[in-house]
Amino acid sequence: MPYSIAEAADATGLTPDTLRYYERDGLMLRPVGRSATGHRRYTDSDLGWINLLNCLRGTGMPIRDVRRYAELVRLGDGTEQSRLDLLRAHRVQVLAQLAEVQEHLGAIDRKIGIYSSKVDALDLERTPTA
């Protein structure tokens, strides 16, 4: 089923400008199809690829690495090891970021515990006695 740029934007959570940027910057695997009137027509395969790009970008992969990954996929067979190396290196970065976020979350949880204890103690002090 072909999708207009507006439908593709809705489906991927991106703006039409971002979709055009992905195409212009060489991030798409192949040129996006066009209708007889010249309007972009995205396929399910295009949307799947864009969702992968969103995942890579959402986990902090630099655009140059996303571009490189797209290039390797376009080159096809024989580039699997390079793709694997790129994804594994990115995975290490994501795991490091995740560990850092978990550490920060632990600090926030400790502060919540401190303030909750204080608020609970204040509530007990305010409770009228019979």
Buried (B, 14 or more C-beta within 10 A) or exposed (E): EBBBBEBBBEBBEBEBEBBBEBBEEEBBBEEBEEEEEEEBBBBEEBBEBBBBBBEBBEEEBEEEBBBBBBBBBEEEEEBEEBBEEBEEEBEEBBEEEEEEEEEEEEEEEEEEEEEEEEEEEEEEEEEEEE
